[in-house]
């Protein structure tokens, strides 16, 4: 008996050690679970949560990646309950900065001499303190900001003629890279009940004719993983009096439209991710306020093993 228990113990430890590093979020009534940190949705699901200009992102299709603290705040109001930072020039007032999440691509091997082109489609609607950055993260530990969406665009509007970032394509070409290992980091930081940053159709490639493609991701491979609403809307607070008893983000027609889990090799860094923005960074504000996750697999496995060993000794 002991021999078999020890063998099972070793097998469970091995399984725990190789478990997916992604730990799912759970419904806790604080923040819309579908939109706590980066998430992956169909445009239909996202727009039905509330349009407010989200339908303007026509370059995104199939499945898109979204960081949307506006939708996150629609259950329990976590934006106003989380960390705050003084407003620059007016320390008597504060910004809510409780939403800080990073989506990281797999590292790919690229020629340090270049040329290395980086391209993706995105949608960005700014408000208050929220910040968005896209960084090149190199194998030597250095990084470089490729796109800073906070400079030159403070137009809190969904009108394309006023906010050109509501439906846009970014492209740059790099040369003289410090390392042959390159990953992309997409960051939404220093946000409260603000707006969104959405991306799709990421490519890292040699822009010369016939050049190699190093990374290509449109998130459509997640279509088989999509589910409906996670939270039961019964008992959830209504957004406005007179609206149906459905929490924003739920599709009443049962359309499957979202998943928490990223594509293979991609990572959502939230719990240990320190804000890189000008407000949250100096305060060392970490993660997204109010996120609850399922127990770590290792904890569950070890707890079950301990109970099993205890029961076996009592026999």
C-alpha distance (Angstrom), angle and dihedral (degrees) to the residues before:
residue distance angle dihedral
X1 . . .
X2 3.81 . .
X3 3.80 90.9 .
X4 3.79 91.6 54.0
X5 3.80 91.9 45.8
X6 3.79 91.5 51.9
X7 3.79 90.9 48.7
X8 3.78 89.9 51.4
X9 3.80 90.0 46.8
X10 3.83 90.5 55.1
X11 3.78 92.0 46.9
X12 3.79 92.1 50.7
X13 3.78 92.0 48.7
X14 3.79 90.0 51.1
X15 3.80 90.7 50.0
X16 3.81 91.7 48.3
X17 3.77 91.2 49.5
X18 3.79 92.1 54.2
X19 3.79 96.7 40.1
X20 3.77 119.1 129.0
X21 3.80 108.3 -83.6
X22 3.80 89.3 -137.2
X23 3.80 111.3 97.5
X24 3.81 113.1 -162.9
X25 3.77 123.5 -124.5
X26 3.79 120.3 -122.5
X27 3.78 132.7 -147.7
X28 3.80 110.8 -95.0
X29 3.80 104.1 154.1
X30 3.80 91.9 -107.5
X31 3.78 110.0 104.2
X32 3.79 127.8 -10.5
X33 3.80 101.0 -73.5
X34 3.80 94.0 -145.7
X35 3.81 89.8 60.8
X36 3.79 103.1 37.1
X37 3.82 101.6 123.5
X38 3.83 122.3 -27.5
X39 3.78 112.8 -16.1
X40 3.82 138.0 174.0
X41 3.79 119.5 -121.7
X42 3.76 143.5 158.0
X43 3.81 113.2 -107.9
X44 3.81 88.1 -118.0
X45 3.80 92.2 56.9
X46 3.80 91.7 45.9
X47 3.80 95.1 48.2
X48 3.80 93.5 46.0
X49 3.80 89.1 54.6
X50 3.81 83.7 66.1
X51 3.78 126.4 -46.5
X52 3.82 106.0 -146.2
X53 3.80 88.5 151.6
X54 3.79 98.7 -41.3
X55 3.80 89.7 117.6
X56 3.81 88.0 64.1
X57 3.82 89.3 76.5
X58 3.79 93.6 90.3
X59 3.82 93.4 151.5
X60 3.81 87.7 70.0
X61 3.80 117.4 78.2
X62 3.79 142.0 157.8
X63 3.81 99.1 14.8
X64 3.79 123.8 -5.5
X65 3.80 133.4 -172.0
X66 3.80 114.2 -119.5
X67 3.79 137.5 -174.6
X68 3.80 103.3 -169.0
X69 3.81 116.2 168.0
X70 3.81 89.7 171.4
X71 3.82 91.5 65.6
X72 3.82 91.0 37.9
X73 3.81 90.3 59.4
X74 3.82 94.3 53.8
X75 3.82 94.2 89.6
X76 3.78 117.5 56.9
X77 3.81 94.8 -15.2
X78 3.84 97.1 -104.7
X79 3.80 91.9 168.4
X80 3.78 91.9 70.4
X81 3.81 93.9 42.2
X82 3.81 98.3 51.4
X83 3.81 134.3 77.5
X84 3.78 119.9 -39.8
X85 3.79 136.0 -159.9
X86 3.81 130.2 -159.6
X87 3.78 114.9 -99.6
X88 3.80 109.8 -110.9
X89 3.77 109.0 -102.7
X90 3.81 92.1 9.0
X91 3.81 110.3 62.3
X92 3.80 91.9 171.7
X93 3.80 88.6 71.7
X94 3.80 127.4 55.7
X95 3.78 143.0 -152.5
X96 3.82 122.3 -136.1
X97 3.82 107.5 -121.8
X98 3.82 104.0 169.9
X99 3.82 98.5 122.7
X100 3.83 114.5 79.8
X101 3.80 119.0 151.1
X102 3.79 136.8 154.6
X103 3.82 129.8 -157.9
X104 3.81 111.8 -157.8
X105 3.81 126.6 -164.8
X106 3.80 123.6 -143.8
X107 3.79 114.7 -87.6
X108 3.80 113.5 -104.1
X109 3.79 131.5 -166.8
X110 3.80 114.4 -110.7
X111 3.82 134.1 169.4
X112 3.80 110.2 -94.3
X113 3.80 90.8 -143.4
X114 3.82 91.5 57.0
X115 2.88 153.2 169.2
X116 3.81 93.1 -164.0
X117 3.80 116.6 165.5
X118 3.81 122.1 -158.1
X119 3.78 119.4 -163.8
X120 3.81 136.7 168.9
X121 3.79 141.4 150.0
X122 3.78 119.2 -119.6
X123 3.79 147.1 172.0
X124 3.80 123.3 -147.3
X125 3.78 131.0 176.7
X126 3.82 112.5 -179.2
X127 3.78 129.3 -148.2
X128 3.80 136.1 164.1
X129 3.79 113.2 -39.0
X130 3.82 101.8 -14.9
X131 3.79 113.9 127.8
X132 3.81 132.3 -168.3
X133 3.78 127.6 -164.2
X134 3.78 136.2 174.6
X135 3.79 114.3 -156.3
X136 3.77 136.9 -172.0
X137 3.80 105.9 -134.7
X138 3.80 114.5 -159.6
X139 3.78 132.4 -155.3
X140 3.80 92.2 -115.2
X141 3.80 90.6 63.6
X142 3.80 96.5 -102.6
X143 3.79 125.4 118.6
X144 3.79 138.6 -168.7
X145 3.81 129.9 -154.0
X146 3.80 108.6 -119.4
X147 3.80 97.6 175.8
X148 3.80 128.9 20.8
X149 3.78 107.9 -174.2
X150 3.79 93.3 -173.5
X151 3.79 96.2 68.9
X152 3.78 116.9 87.9
X153 3.80 97.5 -7.1
X154 3.78 120.4 84.8
X155 3.81 95.1 139.8
X156 3.79 105.2 135.9
X157 3.80 93.7 -161.9
X158 3.79 140.1 104.2
X159 3.80 92.9 -138.9
X160 3.83 110.0 115.3
X161 3.79 93.6 -149.3
X162 3.81 89.7 57.9
X163 3.81 99.6 32.5
X164 3.81 108.8 37.7
X165 3.82 90.0 179.0
X166 3.81 93.3 67.5
X167 3.85 88.6 88.4
X168 3.79 113.0 8.8
X169 3.80 146.8 139.6
X170 3.78 123.4 -133.9
X171 3.80 123.1 -157.2
X172 3.77 133.1 167.8
X173 3.81 135.6 162.8
X174 3.80 121.3 -137.0
X175 3.80 130.1 -158.6
X176 3.78 133.1 171.1
X177 3.80 93.9 36.0
X178 3.84 117.5 -171.7
X179 3.81 92.6 -133.3
X180 3.79 139.7 17.7
X181 3.83 89.5 -127.3
X182 3.80 115.4 83.9
X183 3.81 132.8 175.9
X184 3.80 130.0 171.1
X185 3.81 123.3 -129.5
X186 3.81 120.3 -160.9
X187 3.79 111.2 -164.6
X188 3.81 135.5 -171.1
X189 3.80 109.4 -174.2
X190 3.81 143.8 162.8
X191 3.81 90.7 26.8
X192 3.77 132.5 145.3
X193 3.79 126.1 164.3
X194 3.80 89.5 -20.7
X195 3.84 131.6 118.7
X196 3.81 135.9 -81.2
X197 3.79 153.3 -79.2
X198 3.81 116.4 -152.2
X199 3.82 130.4 177.7
X200 3.80 140.3 -173.5
X201 3.82 142.2 163.2
X202 3.81 99.7 36.6
X203 3.80 116.2 -172.2
X204 3.80 133.1 175.9
X205 3.79 110.2 -173.2
X206 3.77 149.8 139.1
X207 3.82 103.9 -91.6
X208 3.81 94.3 -153.2
X209 3.83 117.2 103.8
X210 3.78 109.3 -76.3
X211 3.81 90.2 7.4
X212 3.81 122.5 163.4
X213 3.80 121.9 -96.8
X214 3.81 108.9 -134.8
X215 3.82 99.3 -179.4
X216 3.79 132.6 9.3
X217 3.81 125.1 172.8
X218 3.80 131.1 161.6
X219 3.85 95.5 161.2
X220 3.81 91.4 -126.3
X221 3.79 89.2 121.1
X222 3.81 85.7 74.4
X223 3.81 92.5 65.7
X224 3.85 93.0 99.4
X225 3.83 89.1 52.3
X226 3.80 96.6 54.7
X227 3.76 119.0 120.5
X228 3.78 136.2 -179.2
X229 3.77 126.8 -109.2
X230 3.81 116.3 -31.9
X231 3.79 100.3 -161.0
X232 3.78 121.9 67.7
X233 3.81 104.2 -122.7
X234 3.80 93.0 -151.9
X235 3.76 108.2 113.0
X236 3.80 93.5 8.5
X237 3.79 113.3 133.5
X238 3.78 115.3 -97.1
X239 3.77 116.5 -114.2
X240 3.81 92.8 -138.8
X241 3.77 131.2 3.1
X242 3.78 110.1 -96.3
X243 3.80 96.7 27.0
X244 3.81 118.8 120.1
X245 3.79 115.6 -86.4
X246 3.78 92.7 -98.6
X247 3.75 126.3 117.7
X248 3.82 113.0 -124.2
X249 3.79 109.4 -93.7
X250 3.78 95.5 41.0
X251 3.79 117.8 116.9
X252 3.78 108.1 -143.3
X253 3.81 91.2 -157.4
X254 3.80 90.9 60.5
X255 3.80 95.3 -114.4
X256 3.78 112.7 169.8
X257 3.73 107.8 -125.8
X258 3.81 121.5 147.0
X259 3.78 147.8 43.0
X260 3.78 134.0 -173.7
X261 3.77 97.7 -149.8
X262 3.82 119.0 89.7
X263 3.81 126.0 -137.7
X264 3.79 118.1 -81.8
X265 3.78 111.0 -69.3
X266 3.80 94.8 15.3
X267 3.79 121.0 111.6
X268 3.78 135.3 -156.7
X269 3.79 107.5 -148.4
X270 3.76 111.5 -166.7
X271 3.80 116.8 122.5
X272 3.81 94.5 56.0
X273 3.80 96.5 26.3
X274 3.81 111.9 115.0
X275 3.79 115.0 -151.0
X276 3.79 112.8 -98.8
X277 3.80 91.9 -162.7
X278 3.80 125.2 109.7
X279 3.81 93.3 -108.2
X280 3.79 105.1 38.2
X281 3.80 97.2 34.4
X282 3.81 98.6 68.8
X283 3.82 89.5 44.2
X284 3.82 91.6 50.3
X285 3.79 91.0 -127.0
X286 3.79 108.4 -178.1
X287 3.77 134.0 -156.8
X288 3.79 130.4 -35.8
X289 3.79 118.0 -39.0
X290 3.80 115.5 -115.9
X291 3.81 100.7 11.7
X292 3.81 113.9 150.6
X293 3.80 121.7 -167.4
X294 3.79 135.9 -166.7
X295 3.83 114.6 -95.3
X296 3.77 114.8 -77.9
X297 3.83 109.9 -93.1
X298 3.79 91.6 -126.0
X299 3.80 91.4 56.4
X300 3.78 92.2 49.9
X301 3.79 93.6 46.5
X302 3.79 94.9 47.7
X303 3.80 91.4 46.1
X304 3.80 91.6 53.1
X305 3.81 91.5 46.8
X306 3.79 92.4 50.3
X307 3.80 91.2 51.1
X308 3.79 90.7 48.2
X309 3.81 93.4 50.7
X310 3.80 90.7 47.5
X311 3.79 92.0 51.1
X312 3.80 91.6 47.1
X313 3.80 91.9 53.4
X314 3.79 91.0 52.3
X315 3.80 92.7 56.3
